[in-house]
Amino acid sequence: MVSPGPRAPRVTTAFRWPRLAAAGAPSSVASASPVAITLAACLFASSGAAAAPPVLRLRVLERSGAALAVALELTAEEEKIAAVGARIAYDPAVLAVSGLSAVAKGEGLPPSWSAVYADVSAPGEIDIVYTDISSAAALIPGPVAGIEAARIRFDVVGPCPDFTAVGFSEEAPVTPQQRAAFPANRYLSVVDPAASEVDLIPAEPDVVRPAFVLKAPVTSGPELVARLEATALEGPTAAFGVRLAYDASVLAIDGVSAIEAGSAVPSSWSPVYANASSPGEVDFVFTDISSSPATIPGPLAGTELCRVRFRVVRPPPAMAHLSFSDEPPSTPQEAAAFPANRYLEYLDPAARTVCLLPVEGTVAEEPLPQATAKLVLRLPTALVNGDRILAHVELTTDAPETTAFGLRLTYDPMQVALGGPEGIAAGPGTPPAWTPAYVNAGAPGKADFVFTGNPATEGTIAGPVAGLHVATVDFGRVGRRPDEGAFGFSEAPPSTPAEAAAFPYNQFIRFRAGGAGNVARADVSVAASRGDFLRGDCNGDGDLDISDPVWHLNYLFRGGPAPPCDEACNANFDASLDISDPIYTINSEFLGGPPPAPPYPACDASPYCALPTCP
């Protein structure tokens, strides 16, 4: 038989979970000694050079009552495998094995294979080798990935078995029979003499650790509700506890009344220890201490254990302001009632003892509703004799509720002027109680304003809304006729502390997608109500002829009907409608004068007329 290859390094397990002997006991009970995890296997390959080292893995299949089932799994890149074996160690203070009947062939082995060597006589150690010694030996075709080669069923005899209780042994064979049937713990022997021998590498069991996840969707109103969810392998669960940390400058908690049991917790459970008095930290432990205590059936998988309600004191809230604390208990009372920062206590069904599982904590933010918003400054539906421009601010958003909006406008003071704060008024789309919370229209060329409800009568704009008229800005004409380029939106940051406090963003809406203070920058644009018209076509019949100056003169001096579109009568495209316009039309059409400004000679859309007048 080929001699064993080089020895693999000794590897120890990383799992060290403390145990509690009874409910409420401190966590000072020593954990089980780490078990050395080393592989013992016997593999034969048909031919070919050695590839990646084979791997034997111990996988815990199930923990049911007083039994623990463990599978021996094989992964190898060899083409043909003729035998597989391992020497397994276990903690006899926690586990026991009921003779050879507890060792079964796995589902991945050929039907003709059997245990050619098995020894379970020494407490704490199991040797097994499986192969086929018939006249026509069957082989396992490779490569294989995680096939089950053997299964071992242990009886739980001690409290709270963990995954350090089972591993791979490094003990060498001690009897002639062992040396003959199980010559080495780790080796690969190949049929092809040219192929090299390699060591099997150690592998930890595939373990899903218990875990806490802190999820915090933002709910309606100025609240952030954190949900604590747990996943644990064991059950039933007898208690759980968490120490949370939060940013006290952003969030606040209204005492222990803000801590509520989750949907998975029995109705008789309550916090046996809760401390929310220190700003920035919350401790709590939930369990049932009645005469017949209830438990949470396990195993747990994403189960909601509790909720914690925080008030948002400074927007905007974010999950970065909430996490798990690593501070140890600071008083004897804390150490007794809250022995770890994050833990689950579970009951061992056989011994009815309580075990403490230190769990990993993570913070997960559930996606907020992605509200979008757009603010549009829509230019006038019509110019009234060219001296006033009533610009509408329109809001479009899919947010369920909007609690504020604001704009920083820029305009060309050589073309238009704003008559102070009184030139900014709430539109019909704002709640009746809303007033400008901040208005700055003193600097020529700039106007800032924010609309919101006051604290006593806080209103909201129910959404979603599309093109809702929320404000009106009354501009007056200065000098020549203004165009769309006279209006815009500023990107300048607030320039004073008062501005920074009252108007934190240049263009924004504040909406309730879950919490007061959620502020979103809004897409902003300048639009214009556009209508099709032909300049000079004062009566709106689609033609430019003598009837148009006649209509205009009749309107100006004899009280005739108003033109369908004022701007169509503005033939010389100046700042007003007067006698110069019909004169300009007559001169252009009949005396060879210059033509009207666009839209001419064809009908076209323009921001200076809201309604189409062309046929």
GIGITA-V610777 format. One record per backbone hydrogen bond with DSSP energy under -1.0 kcal/mol. NH is the residue of the N-H (numbers start at 1). CO is the residue of the C=O. E is the energy in kcal/mol with one decimal. If there is no record, write none. Layout:
nh,co,e
NH,CO,E
NH,CO,E
//
This chain:
nh,co,e
25,22,-2.0
37,11,-3.1
41,185,-2.2
55,75,-3.0
57,73,-2.4
59,71,-2.7
61,69,-2.5
62,69,-1.1
64,67,-1.3
67,64,-1.7
68,154,-2.3
69,62,-2.2
70,152,-2.8
71,59,-3.0
72,150,-3.0
73,57,-3.0
74,147,-2.5
75,55,-2.4
76,144,-1.9
81,140,-2.3
82,44,-1.6
84,130,-2.2
86,128,-2.2
88,126,-3.2
89,167,-1.6
90,124,-1.6
91,165,-2.1
94,91,-1.8
95,91,-3.0
96,155,-1.9
99,97,-1.6
102,99,-1.7
103,100,-1.9
104,151,-3.3
106,149,-2.3
108,148,-2.8
109,106,-1.1
113,110,-1.7
114,131,-2.1
116,129,-1.6
117,129,-1.4
119,127,-2.3
125,122,-1.9
126,88,-2.8
127,119,-2.2
128,86,-2.1
129,117,-2.3
130,84,-3.2
131,114,-1.9
140,81,-2.9
142,79,-4.5
144,76,-2.6
147,74,-2.1
149,72,-3.1
150,72,-1.4
151,104,-2.9
152,70,-3.0
153,102,-1.8
154,68,-3.1
155,96,-3.4
156,66,-3.1
157,94,-2.8
158,94,-1.8
165,162,-1.6
167,89,-2.9
169,87,-2.5
179,175,-2.7
180,176,-2.2
181,177,-2.5
182,178,-3.3
189,43,-2.4
191,45,-2.5
195,192,-1.6
201,54,-1.3
207,205,-1.1
211,231,-2.7
212,360,-3.1
213,229,-3.0
214,362,-2.5
215,227,-3.2
223,221,-2.1
224,310,-2.3
225,217,-1.1
226,308,-2.9
227,215,-4.6
228,306,-2.8
229,213,-3.0
230,303,-2.1
231,211,-2.5
232,300,-1.2
237,296,-3.2
238,345,-3.1
239,345,-1.5
240,286,-1.9
241,343,-2.0
242,284,-2.2
243,341,-1.1
244,282,-3.2
245,323,-2.5
246,280,-1.7
247,321,-2.3
250,247,-1.8
251,247,-3.0
252,311,-2.0
255,253,-1.5
258,255,-1.7
259,256,-1.8
260,307,-3.0
262,305,-3.5
264,304,-2.0
265,262,-1.4
269,266,-1.8
270,287,-2.0
272,285,-2.1
273,285,-1.3
275,283,-2.8
281,278,-1.9
282,244,-2.6
283,275,-2.4
284,242,-1.9
285,273,-2.6
286,240,-2.7
287,270,-1.7
296,237,-2.7
300,232,-1.0
303,230,-2.2
305,228,-3.0
306,228,-1.2
307,260,-2.6
308,226,-2.4
309,258,-2.3
310,224,-2.5
311,252,-3.4
312,222,-1.7
313,250,-2.9
314,250,-1.3
321,318,-1.9
322,319,-1.9
323,245,-2.8
325,243,-2.7
335,331,-2.6
336,332,-1.9
337,333,-2.6
338,334,-3.4
343,241,-2.0
344,357,-1.6
345,239,-3.0
346,355,-2.2
347,236,-3.2
348,353,-2.8
352,348,-2.6
355,346,-2.7
357,344,-3.3
359,342,-1.5
360,210,-1.5
362,212,-2.0
364,214,-2.7
371,369,-1.9
374,396,-2.3
375,523,-2.9
376,394,-2.5
377,525,-2.6
378,392,-3.8
379,527,-2.6
385,383,-1.2
387,384,-1.8
389,475,-2.7
391,389,-1.0
391,473,-2.5
392,378,-2.6
393,471,-3.1
394,376,-3.0
395,468,-2.6
396,374,-2.6
397,465,-2.0
398,372,-1.5
402,461,-2.2
403,510,-3.1
404,510,-1.6
405,451,-1.8
406,508,-2.4
407,449,-2.2
409,447,-3.3
410,488,-1.9
411,445,-1.4
412,486,-2.0
415,412,-2.0
416,412,-2.7
417,476,-2.4
420,418,-2.1
423,420,-2.2
424,421,-2.2
425,472,-2.6
427,470,-2.5
429,469,-2.8
430,427,-1.5
434,431,-1.7
435,452,-1.8
437,450,-2.3
438,450,-1.1
440,448,-2.9
446,443,-2.1
447,409,-2.0
448,440,-2.8
449,407,-2.2
450,438,-1.9
451,405,-2.9
452,435,-1.5
461,402,-2.7
463,400,-3.1
465,397,-2.2
468,395,-2.7
470,393,-2.5
471,393,-1.3
472,425,-2.8
473,391,-3.0
474,423,-3.1
475,389,-2.8
476,417,-3.1
477,387,-1.7
478,415,-3.4
486,483,-1.9
487,484,-1.6
488,410,-2.3
490,408,-2.3
500,496,-2.7
501,497,-2.1
502,498,-2.4
503,499,-3.4
508,406,-1.6
509,520,-2.0
510,404,-2.8
511,518,-1.9
512,401,-3.1
518,515,-1.6
520,509,-2.4
522,507,-1.1
523,373,-1.9
525,375,-1.7
527,377,-2.0
531,606,-1.9
533,604,-2.2
535,599,-2.9
536,568,-3.4
537,534,-2.3
538,536,-2.0
540,537,-1.0
548,545,-1.7
550,546,-1.6
551,547,-2.2
552,548,-2.2
553,549,-2.6
554,550,-2.4
555,551,-2.0
556,552,-2.3
557,553,-2.6
558,554,-1.6
560,554,-2.3
569,566,-1.1
571,569,-2.2
573,570,-1.1
581,578,-1.8
583,579,-1.5
584,580,-2.0
585,581,-2.2
586,582,-2.4
587,583,-2.6
588,584,-2.2
589,585,-2.6
590,586,-2.4
591,587,-1.1
593,587,-2.9
604,533,-1.7
606,531,-1.3
609,606,-1.2
610,381,-1.3
613,532,-3.5
614,532,-1.0
//
